[in-house]
Amino acid sequence: MPSAPVAATKEPIVIELEAGKTYWWCRCGRSAKQPLCDGSHAGTGLEPMKFAPATSMKARFCGCKATKKPPFCDGSHLDLT
């Protein structure tokens, strides 16, 4: 059974993304390179999510790991205690 993700932060993490480049969003919350994966999920049963934007863009990635619209922030952090 997978470990529960931990909230890396209770705010979105804004990053610039390049079109055609592949990014791996950290689902476990343990990465030191938030919001992207650094391999810290090993042994948690949680895998990163692949994301490859079609256009270059600025994105608000979820930092609390509770979003219902991964990898993007949906405001779920506002409900965390």
mmCIF file of the N, C-alpha and C atoms, coordinates in Angstrom:
data_MODEL
# 
_entry.id   MODEL 
# 
loop_
_atom_site.group_PDB 
_atom_site.id 
_atom_site.type_symbol 
_atom_site.label_atom_id 
_atom_site.label_alt_id 
_atom_site.label_comp_id 
_atom_site.label_asym_id 
_atom_site.label_entity_id 
_atom_site.label_seq_id 
_atom_site.pdbx_PDB_ins_code 
_atom_site.Cartn_x 
_atom_site.Cartn_y 
_atom_site.Cartn_z 
_atom_site.occupancy 
_atom_site.B_iso_or_equiv 
_atom_site.pdbx_formal_charge 
_atom_site.auth_seq_id 
_atom_site.auth_comp_id 
_atom_site.auth_asym_id 
_atom_site.auth_atom_id 
_atom_site.pdbx_PDB_model_num 
ATOM 1   N N  . MET A 1 1  ? 0.853  -1.187 0.000   1.00 0.00 ? 1  MET A N  1 
ATOM 2   C CA . MET A 1 1  ? 0.000  0.000  0.000   1.00 0.00 ? 1  MET A CA 1 
ATOM 3   C C  . MET A 1 1  ? 0.896  1.247  0.000   1.00 0.00 ? 1  MET A C  1 
ATOM 4   N N  . PRO A 1 2  ? 0.586  2.234  -0.851  1.00 0.00 ? 2  PRO A N  1 
ATOM 5   C CA . PRO A 1 2  ? 1.409  3.436  -0.925  1.00 0.00 ? 2  PRO A CA 1 
ATOM 6   C C  . PRO A 1 2  ? 1.358  4.257  0.361   1.00 0.00 ? 2  PRO A C  1 
ATOM 7   N N  . SER A 1 3  ? 2.457  4.948  0.625   1.00 0.00 ? 3  SER A N  1 
ATOM 8   C CA . SER A 1 3  ? 2.512  5.889  1.736   1.00 0.00 ? 3  SER A CA 1 
ATOM 9   C C  . SER A 1 3  ? 1.643  7.097  1.396   1.00 0.00 ? 3  SER A C  1 
ATOM 10  N N  . ALA A 1 4  ? 1.238  7.818  2.392   1.00 0.00 ? 4  ALA A N  1 
ATOM 11  C CA . ALA A 1 4  ? 0.476  9.050  2.159   1.00 0.00 ? 4  ALA A CA 1 
ATOM 12  C C  . ALA A 1 4  ? 1.439  10.145 1.717   1.00 0.00 ? 4  ALA A C  1 
ATOM 13  N N  . PRO A 1 5  ? 1.039  10.977 0.765   1.00 0.00 ? 5  PRO A N  1 
ATOM 14  C CA . PRO A 1 5  ? 1.897  12.096 0.384   1.00 0.00 ? 5  PRO A CA 1 
ATOM 15  C C  . PRO A 1 5  ? 1.966  13.108 1.522   1.00 0.00 ? 5  PRO A C  1 
ATOM 16  N N  . VAL A 1 6  ? 3.042  13.861 1.561   1.00 0.00 ? 6  VAL A N  1 
ATOM 17  C CA . VAL A 1 6  ? 3.194  14.924 2.550   1.00 0.00 ? 6  VAL A CA 1 
ATOM 18  C C  . VAL A 1 6  ? 3.125  16.262 1.822   1.00 0.00 ? 6  VAL A C  1 
ATOM 19  N N  . ALA A 1 7  ? 2.589  17.260 2.475   1.00 0.00 ? 7  ALA A N  1 
ATOM 20  C CA . ALA A 1 7  ? 2.502  18.593 1.875   1.00 0.00 ? 7  ALA A CA 1 
ATOM 21  C C  . ALA A 1 7  ? 3.877  19.233 1.911   1.00 0.00 ? 7  ALA A C  1 
ATOM 22  N N  . ALA A 1 8  ? 4.427  19.515 0.743   1.00 0.00 ? 8  ALA A N  1 
ATOM 23  C CA . ALA A 1 8  ? 5.722  20.186 0.680   1.00 0.00 ? 8  ALA A CA 1 
ATOM 24  C C  . ALA A 1 8  ? 5.562  21.649 1.084   1.00 0.00 ? 8  ALA A C  1 
ATOM 25  N N  . THR A 1 9  ? 4.423  22.226 0.718   1.00 0.00 ? 9  THR A N  1 
ATOM 26  C CA . THR A 1 9  ? 4.074  23.601 1.058   1.00 0.00 ? 9  THR A CA 1 
ATOM 27  C C  . THR A 1 9  ? 2.560  23.724 0.943   1.00 0.00 ? 9  THR A C  1 
ATOM 28  N N  . LYS A 1 10 ? 1.987  24.708 1.573   1.00 0.00 ? 10 LYS A N  1 
ATOM 29  C CA . LYS A 1 10 ? 0.545  24.923 1.491   1.00 0.00 ? 10 LYS A CA 1 
ATOM 30  C C  . LYS A 1 10 ? 0.201  26.031 0.509   1.00 0.00 ? 10 LYS A C  1 
ATOM 31  N N  . GLU A 1 11 ? 1.073  26.203 -0.488  1.00 0.00 ? 11 GLU A N  1 
ATOM 32  C CA . GLU A 1 11 ? 0.846  27.195 -1.532  1.00 0.00 ? 11 GLU A CA 1 
ATOM 33  C C  . GLU A 1 11 ? 1.250  26.598 -2.869  1.00 0.00 ? 11 GLU A C  1 
ATOM 34  N N  . PRO A 1 12 ? 0.722  27.126 -3.977  1.00 0.00 ? 12 PRO A N  1 
ATOM 35  C CA . PRO A 1 12 ? 1.164  26.644 -5.276  1.00 0.00 ? 12 PRO A CA 1 
ATOM 36  C C  . PRO A 1 12 ? 2.614  27.049 -5.526  1.00 0.00 ? 12 PRO A C  1 
ATOM 37  N N  . ILE A 1 13 ? 3.279  26.288 -6.383  1.00 0.00 ? 13 ILE A N  1 
ATOM 38  C CA . ILE A 1 13 ? 4.658  26.577 -6.753  1.00 0.00 ? 13 ILE A CA 1 
ATOM 39  C C  . ILE A 1 13 ? 4.647  26.936 -8.234  1.00 0.00 ? 13 ILE A C  1 
ATOM 40  N N  . VAL A 1 14 ? 5.018  28.176 -8.546  1.00 0.00 ? 14 VAL A N  1 
ATOM 41  C CA . VAL A 1 14 ? 4.969  28.672 -9.911  1.00 0.00 ? 14 VAL A CA 1 
ATOM 42  C C  . VAL A 1 14 ? 6.310  28.435 -10.587 1.00 0.00 ? 14 VAL A C  1 
ATOM 43  N N  . ILE A 1 15 ? 6.269  27.780 -11.761 1.00 0.00 ? 15 ILE A N  1 
ATOM 44  C CA . ILE A 1 15 ? 7.491  27.561 -12.537 1.00 0.00 ? 15 ILE A CA 1 
ATOM 45  C C  . ILE A 1 15 ? 7.221  27.812 -14.017 1.00 0.00 ? 15 ILE A C  1 
ATOM 46  N N  . GLU A 1 16 ? 8.282  28.169 -14.741 1.00 0.00 ? 16 GLU A N  1 
ATOM 47  C CA . GLU A 1 16 ? 8.233  28.349 -16.195 1.00 0.00 ? 16 GLU A CA 1 
ATOM 48  C C  . GLU A 1 16 ? 8.494  27.004 -16.847 1.00 0.00 ? 16 GLU A C  1 
ATOM 49  N N  . LEU A 1 17 ? 7.652  26.617 -17.775 1.00 0.00 ? 17 LEU A N  1 
ATOM 50  C CA . LEU A 1 17 ? 7.789  25.349 -18.483 1.00 0.00 ? 17 LEU A CA 1 
ATOM 51  C C  . LEU A 1 17 ? 8.078  25.611 -19.951 1.00 0.00 ? 17 LEU A C  1 
ATOM 52  N N  . GLU A 1 18 ? 8.931  24.771 -20.537 1.00 0.00 ? 18 GLU A N  1 
ATOM 53  C CA . GLU A 1 18 ? 9.261  24.886 -21.952 1.00 0.00 ? 18 GLU A CA 1 
ATOM 54  C C  . GLU A 1 18 ? 8.451  23.894 -22.767 1.00 0.00 ? 18 GLU A C  1 
ATOM 55  N N  . ALA A 1 19 ? 7.956  24.340 -23.903 1.00 0.00 ? 19 ALA A N  1 
ATOM 56  C CA . ALA A 1 19 ? 7.190  23.475 -24.804 1.00 0.00 ? 19 ALA A CA 1 
ATOM 57  C C  . ALA A 1 19 ? 8.028  22.275 -25.220 1.00 0.00 ? 19 ALA A C  1 
ATOM 58  N N  . GLY A 1 20 ? 7.413  21.099 -25.191 1.00 0.00 ? 20 GLY A N  1 
ATOM 59  C CA . GLY A 1 20 ? 8.076  19.883 -25.640 1.00 0.00 ? 20 GLY A CA 1 
ATOM 60  C C  . GLY A 1 20 ? 9.016  19.240 -24.638 1.00 0.00 ? 20 GLY A C  1 
ATOM 61  N N  . LYS A 1 21 ? 9.317  19.904 -23.555 1.00 0.00 ? 21 LYS A N  1 
ATOM 62  C CA . LYS A 1 21 ? 10.190 19.336 -22.519 1.00 0.00 ? 21 LYS A CA 1 
ATOM 63  C C  . LYS A 1 21 ? 9.332  18.495 -21.572 1.00 0.00 ? 21 LYS A C  1 
ATOM 64  N N  . THR A 1 22 ? 9.892  17.405 -21.068 1.00 0.00 ? 22 THR A N  1 
ATOM 65  C CA . THR A 1 22 ? 9.171  16.539 -20.136 1.00 0.00 ? 22 THR A CA 1 
ATOM 66  C C  . THR A 1 22 ? 9.530  16.905 -18.701 1.00 0.00 ? 22 THR A C  1 
ATOM 67  N N  . TYR A 1 23 ? 8.508  17.035 -17.872 1.00 0.00 ? 23 TYR A N  1 
ATOM 68  C CA . TYR A 1 23 ? 8.667  17.333 -16.449 1.00 0.00 ? 23 TYR A CA 1 
ATOM 69  C C  . TYR A 1 23 ? 8.019  16.210 -15.656 1.00 0.00 ? 23 TYR A C  1 
ATOM 70  N N  . TRP A 1 24 ? 8.535  15.954 -14.472 1.00 0.00 ? 24 TRP A N  1 
ATOM 71  C CA . TRP A 1 24 ? 7.975  14.930 -13.585 1.00 0.00 ? 24 TRP A CA 1 
ATOM 72  C C  . TRP A 1 24 ? 7.565  15.605 -12.287 1.00 0.00 ? 24 TRP A C  1 
ATOM 73  N N  . TRP A 1 25 ? 6.233  15.741 -12.093 1.00 0.00 ? 25 TRP A N  1 
ATOM 74  C CA . TRP A 1 25 ? 5.689  16.374 -10.890 1.00 0.00 ? 25 TRP A CA 1 
ATOM 75  C C  . TRP A 1 25 ? 5.775  15.405 -9.716  1.00 0.00 ? 25 TRP A C  1 
ATOM 76  N N  . CYS A 1 26 ? 6.312  15.877 -8.612  1.00 0.00 ? 26 CYS A N  1 
ATOM 77  C CA . CYS A 1 26 ? 6.450  15.077 -7.390  1.00 0.00 ? 26 CYS A CA 1 
ATOM 78  C C  . CYS A 1 26 ? 5.076  14.873 -6.763  1.00 0.00 ? 26 CYS A C  1 
ATOM 79  N N  . ARG A 1 27 ? 4.662  13.623 -6.621  1.00 0.00 ? 27 ARG A N  1 
ATOM 80  C CA . ARG A 1 27 ? 3.382  13.300 -5.972  1.00 0.00 ? 27 ARG A CA 1 
ATOM 81  C C  . ARG A 1 27 ? 3.540  13.011 -4.487  1.00 0.00 ? 27 ARG A C  1 
ATOM 82  N N  . CYS A 1 28 ? 4.763  12.656 -4.068  1.00 0.00 ? 28 CYS A N  1 
ATOM 83  C CA . CYS A 1 28 ? 4.954  12.227 -2.673  1.00 0.00 ? 28 CYS A CA 1 
ATOM 84  C C  . CYS A 1 28 ? 5.188  13.384 -1.709  1.00 0.00 ? 28 CYS A C  1 
ATOM 85  N N  . GLY A 1 29 ? 5.680  14.516 -2.214  1.00 0.00 ? 29 GLY A N  1 
ATOM 86  C CA . GLY A 1 29 ? 5.954  15.675 -1.362  1.00 0.00 ? 29 GLY A CA 1 
ATOM 87  C C  . GLY A 1 29 ? 7.314  15.647 -0.700  1.00 0.00 ? 29 GLY A C  1 
ATOM 88  N N  . ARG A 1 30 ? 8.138  14.639 -0.981  1.00 0.00 ? 30 ARG A N  1 
ATOM 89  C CA . ARG A 1 30 ? 9.426  14.480 -0.313  1.00 0.00 ? 30 ARG A CA 1 
ATOM 90  C C  . ARG A 1 30 ? 10.609 15.047 -1.096  1.00 0.00 ? 30 ARG A C  1 
ATOM 91  N N  . SER A 1 31 ? 10.393 15.432 -2.337  1.00 0.00 ? 31 SER A N  1 
ATOM 92  C CA . SER A 1 31 ? 11.471 15.932 -3.189  1.00 0.00 ? 31 SER A CA 1 
ATOM 93  C C  . SER A 1 31 ? 12.042 17.246 -2.663  1.00 0.00 ? 31 SER A C  1 
ATOM 94  N N  . ALA A 1 32 ? 13.356 17.376 -2.738  1.00 0.00 ? 32 ALA A N  1 
ATOM 95  C CA . ALA A 1 32 ? 14.016 18.630 -2.363  1.00 0.00 ? 32 ALA A CA 1 
ATOM 96  C C  . ALA A 1 32 ? 13.969 19.625 -3.522  1.00 0.00 ? 32 ALA A C  1 
ATOM 97  N N  . LYS A 1 33 ? 13.497 19.177 -4.693  1.00 0.00 ? 33 LYS A N  1 
ATOM 98  C CA . LYS A 1 33 ? 13.435 20.024 -5.886  1.00 0.00 ? 33 LYS A CA 1 
ATOM 99  C C  . LYS A 1 33 ? 11.984 20.359 -6.237  1.00 0.00 ? 33 LYS A C  1 
ATOM 100 N N  . GLN A 1 34 ? 11.138 20.593 -5.260  1.00 0.00 ? 34 GLN A N  1 
ATOM 101 C CA . GLN A 1 34 ? 9.714  20.863 -5.466  1.00 0.00 ? 34 GLN A CA 1 
ATOM 102 C C  . GLN A 1 34 ? 9.491  21.935 -6.526  1.00 0.00 ? 34 GLN A C  1 
ATOM 103 N N  . PRO A 1 35 ? 8.518  21.773 -7.371  1.00 0.00 ? 35 PRO A N  1 
ATOM 104 C CA . PRO A 1 35 ? 7.488  20.750 -7.371  1.00 0.00 ? 35 PRO A CA 1 
ATOM 105 C C  . PRO A 1 35 ? 7.870  19.517 -8.190  1.00 0.00 ? 35 PRO A C  1 
ATOM 106 N N  . LEU A 1 36 ? 9.119  19.454 -8.610  1.00 0.00 ? 36 LEU A N  1 
ATOM 107 C CA . LEU A 1 36 ? 9.560  18.365 -9.479  1.00 0.00 ? 36 LEU A CA 1 
ATOM 108 C C  . LEU A 1 36 ? 10.217 17.243 -8.687  1.00 0.00 ? 36 LEU A C  1 
ATOM 109 N N  . CYS A 1 37 ? 10.197 16.057 -9.266  1.00 0.00 ? 37 CYS A N  1 
ATOM 110 C CA . CYS A 1 37 ? 10.712 14.852 -8.622  1.00 0.00 ? 37 CYS A CA 1 
ATOM 111 C C  . CYS A 1 37 ? 12.243 14.822 -8.604  1.00 0.00 ? 37 CYS A C  1 
ATOM 112 N N  . ASP A 1 38 ? 12.801 14.352 -7.506  1.00 0.00 ? 38 ASP A N  1 
ATOM 113 C CA . ASP A 1 38 ? 14.249 14.108 -7.414  1.00 0.00 ? 38 ASP A CA 1 
ATOM 114 C C  . ASP A 1 38 ? 14.547 12.655 -7.038  1.00 0.00 ? 38 ASP A C  1 
ATOM 115 N N  . GLY A 1 39 ? 13.525 11.795 -7.063  1.00 0.00 ? 39 GLY A N  1 
ATOM 116 C CA . GLY A 1 39 ? 13.708 10.386 -6.734  1.00 0.00 ? 39 GLY A CA 1 
ATOM 117 C C  . GLY A 1 39 ? 13.452 10.042 -5.284  1.00 0.00 ? 39 GLY A C  1 
ATOM 118 N N  . SER A 1 40 ? 13.060 11.018 -4.474  1.00 0.00 ? 40 SER A N  1 
ATOM 119 C CA . SER A 1 40 ? 12.823 10.784 -3.049  1.00 0.00 ? 40 SER A CA 1 
ATOM 120 C C  . SER A 1 40 ? 11.627 9.883  -2.771  1.00 0.00 ? 40 SER A C  1 
ATOM 121 N N  . HIS A 1 41 ? 10.834 9.599  -3.789  1.00 0.00 ? 41 HIS A N  1 
ATOM 122 C CA . HIS A 1 41 ? 9.656  8.746  -3.621  1.00 0.00 ? 41 HIS A CA 1 
ATOM 123 C C  . HIS A 1 41 ? 10.019 7.262  -3.482  1.00 0.00 ? 41 HIS A C  1 
ATOM 124 N N  . ALA A 1 42 ? 11.254 6.896  -3.707  1.00 0.00 ? 42 ALA A N  1 
ATOM 125 C CA . ALA A 1 42 ? 11.669 5.491  -3.657  1.00 0.00 ? 42 ALA A CA 1 
ATOM 126 C C  . ALA A 1 42 ? 11.199 4.839  -2.360  1.00 0.00 ? 42 ALA A C  1 
ATOM 127 N N  . GLY A 1 43 ? 10.495 3.737  -2.499  1.00 0.00 ? 43 GLY A N  1 
ATOM 128 C CA . GLY A 1 43 ? 9.998  2.995  -1.354  1.00 0.00 ? 43 GLY A CA 1 
ATOM 129 C C  . GLY A 1 43 ? 8.668  3.473  -0.806  1.00 0.00 ? 43 GLY A C  1 
ATOM 130 N N  . THR A 1 44 ? 8.095  4.552  -1.373  1.00 0.00 ? 44 THR A N  1 
ATOM 131 C CA . THR A 1 44 ? 6.826  5.078  -0.859  1.00 0.00 ? 44 THR A CA 1 
ATOM 132 C C  . THR A 1 44 ? 5.619  4.469  -1.562  1.00 0.00 ? 44 THR A C  1 
ATOM 133 N N  . GLY A 1 45 ? 5.831  3.896  -2.739  1.00 0.00 ? 45 GLY A N  1 
ATOM 134 C CA . GLY A 1 45 ? 4.715  3.402  -3.530  1.00 0.00 ? 45 GLY A CA 1 
ATOM 135 C C  . GLY A 1 45 ? 4.040  4.493  -4.338  1.00 0.00 ? 45 GLY A C  1 
ATOM 136 N N  . LEU A 1 46 ? 4.548  5.711  -4.253  1.00 0.00 ? 46 LEU A N  1 
ATOM 137 C CA . LEU A 1 46 ? 4.026  6.852  -5.005  1.00 0.00 ? 46 LEU A CA 1 
ATOM 138 C C  . LEU A 1 46 ? 4.988  7.157  -6.149  1.00 0.00 ? 46 LEU A C  1 
ATOM 139 N N  . GLU A 1 47 ? 4.454  7.322  -7.341  1.00 0.00 ? 47 GLU A N  1 
ATOM 140 C CA . GLU A 1 47 ? 5.278  7.604  -8.509  1.00 0.00 ? 47 GLU A CA 1 
ATOM 141 C C  . GLU A 1 47 ? 5.028  9.033  -8.988  1.00 0.00 ? 47 GLU A C  1 
ATOM 142 N N  . PRO A 1 48 ? 6.041  9.689  -9.559  1.00 0.00 ? 48 PRO A N  1 
ATOM 143 C CA . PRO A 1 48 ? 5.835  11.032 -10.092 1.00 0.00 ? 48 PRO A CA 1 
ATOM 144 C C  . PRO A 1 48 ? 4.923  11.011 -11.305 1.00 0.00 ? 48 PRO A C  1 
ATOM 145 N N  . MET A 1 49 ? 4.354  12.166 -11.621 1.00 0.00 ? 49 MET A N  1 
ATOM 146 C CA . MET A 1 49 ? 3.460  12.297 -12.771 1.00 0.00 ? 49 MET A CA 1 
ATOM 147 C C  . MET A 1 49 ? 4.192  13.008 -13.904 1.00 0.00 ? 49 MET A C  1 
ATOM 148 N N  . LYS A 1 50 ? 4.155  12.385 -15.077 1.00 0.00 ? 50 LYS A N  1 
ATOM 149 C CA . LYS A 1 50 ? 4.784  12.952 -16.271 1.00 0.00 ? 50 LYS A CA 1 
ATOM 150 C C  . LYS A 1 50 ? 3.909  14.069 -16.829 1.00 0.00 ? 50 LYS A C  1 
ATOM 151 N N  . PHE A 1 51 ? 4.560  15.188 -17.214 1.00 0.00 ? 51 PHE A N  1 
ATOM 152 C CA . PHE A 1 51 ? 3.844  16.305 -17.805 1.00 0.00 ? 51 PHE A CA 1 
ATOM 153 C C  . PHE A 1 51 ? 4.726  16.912 -18.892 1.00 0.00 ? 51 PHE A C  1 
ATOM 154 N N  . ALA A 1 52 ? 4.199  17.053 -20.100 1.00 0.00 ? 52 ALA A N  1 
ATOM 155 C CA . ALA A 1 52 ? 4.929  17.634 -21.226 1.00 0.00 ? 52 ALA A CA 1 
ATOM 156 C C  . ALA A 1 52 ? 4.029  18.673 -21.898 1.00 0.00 ? 52 ALA A C  1 
ATOM 157 N N  . PRO A 1 53 ? 4.231  19.950 -21.595 1.00 0.00 ? 53 PRO A N  1 
ATOM 158 C CA . PRO A 1 53 ? 3.363  20.976 -22.169 1.00 0.00 ? 53 PRO A CA 1 
ATOM 159 C C  . PRO A 1 53 ? 3.580  21.147 -23.675 1.00 0.00 ? 53 PRO A C  1 
ATOM 160 N N  . ALA A 1 54 ? 2.504  21.418 -24.392 1.00 0.00 ? 54 ALA A N  1 
ATOM 161 C CA . ALA A 1 54 ? 2.569  21.640 -25.833 1.00 0.00 ? 54 ALA A CA 1 
ATOM 162 C C  . ALA A 1 54 ? 3.091  23.038 -26.156 1.00 0.00 ? 54 ALA A C  1 
ATOM 163 N N  . THR A 1 55 ? 2.890  23.963 -25.209 1.00 0.00 ? 55 THR A N  1 
ATOM 164 C CA . THR A 1 55 ? 3.378  25.334 -25.394 1.00 0.00 ? 55 THR A CA 1 
ATOM 165 C C  . THR A 1 55 ? 4.150  25.756 -24.154 1.00 0.00 ? 55 THR A C  1 
ATOM 166 N N  . SER A 1 56 ? 5.064  26.696 -24.325 1.00 0.00 ? 56 SER A N  1 
ATOM 167 C CA . SER A 1 56 ? 5.777  27.244 -23.176 1.00 0.00 ? 56 SER A CA 1 
ATOM 168 C C  . SER A 1 56 ? 4.773  28.015 -22.335 1.00 0.00 ? 56 SER A C  1 
ATOM 169 N N  . MET A 1 57 ? 4.902  27.896 -21.025 1.00 0.00 ? 57 MET A N  1 
ATOM 170 C CA . MET A 1 57 ? 3.913  28.502 -20.149 1.00 0.00 ? 57 MET A CA 1 
ATOM 171 C C  . MET A 1 57 ? 4.445  28.649 -18.729 1.00 0.00 ? 57 MET A C  1 
ATOM 172 N N  . LYS A 1 58 ? 3.795  29.495 -17.973 1.00 0.00 ? 58 LYS A N  1 
ATOM 173 C CA . LYS A 1 58 ? 4.032  29.598 -16.538 1.00 0.00 ? 58 LYS A CA 1 
ATOM 174 C C  . LYS A 1 58 ? 2.909  28.802 -15.891 1.00 0.00 ? 58 LYS A C  1 
ATOM 175 N N  . ALA A 1 59 ? 3.249  27.877 -14.983 1.00 0.00 ? 59 ALA A N  1 
ATOM 176 C CA . ALA A 1 59 ? 2.237  27.011 -14.377 1.00 0.00 ? 59 ALA A CA 1 
ATOM 177 C C  . ALA A 1 59 ? 2.297  27.067 -12.859 1.00 0.00 ? 59 ALA A C  1 
ATOM 178 N N  . ARG A 1 60 ? 1.123  26.894 -12.241 1.00 0.00 ? 60 ARG A N  1 
ATOM 179 C CA . ARG A 1 60 ? 1.002  26.843 -10.774 1.00 0.00 ? 60 ARG A CA 1 
ATOM 180 C C  . ARG A 1 60 ? 0.840  25.376 -10.387 1.00 0.00 ? 60 ARG A C  1 
ATOM 181 N N  . PHE A 1 61 ? 1.963  24.741 -10.044 1.00 0.00 ? 61 PHE A N  1 
ATOM 182 C CA . PHE A 1 61 ? 1.935  23.338 -9.652  1.00 0.00 ? 61 PHE A CA 1 
ATOM 183 C C  . PHE A 1 61 ? 1.505  23.218 -8.191  1.00 0.00 ? 61 PHE A C  1 
ATOM 184 N N  . CYS A 1 62 ? 0.800  22.145 -7.883  1.00 0.00 ? 62 CYS A N  1 
ATOM 185 C CA . CYS A 1 62 ? 0.342  21.886 -6.524  1.00 0.00 ? 62 CYS A CA 1 
ATOM 186 C C  . CYS A 1 62 ? 1.533  21.572 -5.626  1.00 0.00 ? 62 CYS A C  1 
ATOM 187 N N  . GLY A 1 63 ? 1.604  22.212 -4.475  1.00 0.00 ? 63 GLY A N  1 
ATOM 188 C CA . GLY A 1 63 ? 2.656  21.951 -3.498  1.00 0.00 ? 63 GLY A CA 1 
ATOM 189 C C  . GLY A 1 63 ? 2.157  21.155 -2.305  1.00 0.00 ? 63 GLY A C  1 
ATOM 190 N N  . CYS A 1 64 ? 0.835  21.121 -2.108  1.00 0.00 ? 64 CYS A N  1 
ATOM 191 C CA . CYS A 1 64 ? 0.277  20.423 -0.945  1.00 0.00 ? 64 CYS A CA 1 
ATOM 192 C C  . CYS A 1 64 ? -0.019 18.953 -1.238  1.00 0.00 ? 64 CYS A C  1 
ATOM 193 N N  . LYS A 1 65 ? -0.031 18.585 -2.525  1.00 0.00 ? 65 LYS A N  1 
ATOM 194 C CA . LYS A 1 65 ? -0.260 17.217 -3.003  1.00 0.00 ? 65 LYS A CA 1 
ATOM 195 C C  . LYS A 1 65 ? -1.690 16.734 -2.768  1.00 0.00 ? 65 LYS A C  1 
ATOM 196 N N  . ALA A 1 66 ? -2.619 17.663 -2.522  1.00 0.00 ? 66 ALA A N  1 
ATOM 197 C CA . ALA A 1 66 ? -4.027 17.307 -2.290  1.00 0.00 ? 66 ALA A CA 1 
ATOM 198 C C  . ALA A 1 66 ? -4.930 17.707 -3.455  1.00 0.00 ? 66 ALA A C  1 
ATOM 199 N N  . THR A 1 67 ? -4.355 18.249 -4.517  1.00 0.00 ? 67 THR A N  1 
ATOM 200 C CA . THR A 1 67 ? -5.137 18.715 -5.656  1.00 0.00 ? 67 THR A CA 1 
ATOM 201 C C  . THR A 1 67 ? -5.983 17.610 -6.288  1.00 0.00 ? 67 THR A C  1 
ATOM 202 N N  . LYS A 1 68 ? -7.108 17.988 -6.816  1.00 0.00 ? 68 LYS A N  1 
ATOM 203 C CA . LYS A 1 68 ? -7.965 17.064 -7.565  1.00 0.00 ? 68 LYS A CA 1 
ATOM 204 C C  . LYS A 1 68 ? -7.691 17.198 -9.065  1.00 0.00 ? 68 LYS A C  1 
ATOM 205 N N  . LYS A 1 69 ? -6.777 18.118 -9.439  1.00 0.00 ? 69 LYS A N  1 
ATOM 206 C CA . LYS A 1 69 ? -6.439 18.365 -10.843 1.00 0.00 ? 69 LYS A CA 1 
ATOM 207 C C  . LYS A 1 69 ? -4.919 18.327 -11.042 1.00 0.00 ? 69 LYS A C  1 
ATOM 208 N N  . PRO A 1 70 ? -4.287 17.205 -10.693 1.00 0.00 ? 70 PRO A N  1 
ATOM 209 C CA . PRO A 1 70 ? -2.832 17.136 -10.791 1.00 0.00 ? 70 PRO A CA 1 
ATOM 210 C C  . PRO A 1 70 ? -2.331 17.331 -12.229 1.00 0.00 ? 70 PRO A C  1 
ATOM 211 N N  . PRO A 1 71 ? -1.213 18.016 -12.409 1.00 0.00 ? 71 PRO A N  1 
ATOM 212 C CA . PRO A 1 71 ? -0.280 18.458 -11.389 1.00 0.00 ? 71 PRO A CA 1 
ATOM 213 C C  . PRO A 1 71 ? -0.538 19.882 -10.909 1.00 0.00 ? 71 PRO A C  1 
ATOM 214 N N  . PHE A 1 72 ? -1.656 20.465 -11.340 1.00 0.00 ? 72 PHE A N  1 
ATOM 215 C CA . PHE A 1 72 ? -1.903 21.875 -11.067 1.00 0.00 ? 72 PHE A CA 1 
ATOM 216 C C  . PHE A 1 72 ? -2.615 22.136 -9.742  1.00 0.00 ? 72 PHE A C  1 
ATOM 217 N N  . CYS A 1 73 ? -2.373 23.312 -9.189  1.00 0.00 ? 73 CYS A N  1 
ATOM 218 C CA . CYS A 1 73 ? -3.048 23.738 -7.970  1.00 0.00 ? 73 CYS A CA 1 
ATOM 219 C C  . CYS A 1 73 ? -4.519 23.991 -8.269  1.00 0.00 ? 73 CYS A C  1 
ATOM 220 N N  . ASP A 1 74 ? -5.392 23.473 -7.412  1.00 0.00 ? 74 ASP A N  1 
ATOM 221 C CA . ASP A 1 74 ? -6.830 23.713 -7.541  1.00 0.00 ? 74 ASP A CA 1 
ATOM 222 C C  . ASP A 1 74 ? -7.396 24.402 -6.300  1.00 0.00 ? 74 ASP A C  1 
ATOM 223 N N  . GLY A 1 75 ? -6.506 24.874 -5.425  1.00 0.00 ? 75 GLY A N  1 
ATOM 224 C CA . GLY A 1 75 ? -6.950 25.549 -4.208  1.00 0.00 ? 75 GLY A CA 1 
ATOM 225 C C  . GLY A 1 75 ? -7.178 24.629 -3.032  1.00 0.00 ? 75 GLY A C  1 
ATOM 226 N N  . SER A 1 76 ? -6.895 23.334 -3.183  1.00 0.00 ? 76 SER A N  1 
ATOM 227 C CA . SER A 1 76 ? -7.112 22.376 -2.089  1.00 0.00 ? 76 SER A CA 1 
ATOM 228 C C  . SER A 1 76 ? -6.332 22.741 -0.832  1.00 0.00 ? 76 SER A C  1 
ATOM 229 N N  . HIS A 1 77 ? -5.217 23.450 -0.993  1.00 0.00 ? 77 HIS A N  1 
ATOM 230 C CA . HIS A 1 77 ? -4.408 23.841 0.169   1.00 0.00 ? 77 HIS A CA 1 
ATOM 231 C C  . HIS A 1 77 ? -5.183 24.752 1.123   1.00 0.00 ? 77 HIS A C  1 
ATOM 232 N N  . LEU A 1 78 ? -6.205 25.427 0.615   1.00 0.00 ? 78 LEU A N  1 
ATOM 233 C CA . LEU A 1 78 ? -7.009 26.310 1.456   1.00 0.00 ? 78 LEU A CA 1 
ATOM 234 C C  . LEU A 1 78 ? -7.838 25.530 2.482   1.00 0.00 ? 78 LEU A C  1 
ATOM 235 N N  . ASP A 1 79 ? -8.059 24.237 2.235   1.00 0.00 ? 79 ASP A N  1 
ATOM 236 C CA . ASP A 1 79 ? -8.840 23.391 3.141   1.00 0.00 ? 79 ASP A CA 1 
ATOM 237 C C  . ASP A 1 79 ? -7.992 22.596 4.111   1.00 0.00 ? 79 ASP A C  1 
ATOM 238 N N  . LEU A 1 80 ? -6.658 22.677 3.987   1.00 0.00 ? 80 LEU A N  1 
ATOM 239 C CA . LEU A 1 80 ? -5.774 21.918 4.878   1.00 0.00 ? 80 LEU A CA 1 
ATOM 240 C C  . LEU A 1 80 ? -5.654 22.612 6.220   1.00 0.00 ? 80 LEU A C  1 
ATOM 241 N N  . THR A 1 81 ? -5.519 21.828 7.258   1.00 0.00 ? 81 THR A N  1 
ATOM 242 C CA . THR A 1 81 ? -5.354 22.422 8.591   1.00 0.00 ? 81 THR A CA 1 
ATOM 243 C C  . THR A 1 81 ? -3.910 22.363 9.016   1.00 0.00 ? 81 THR A C  1 
# 
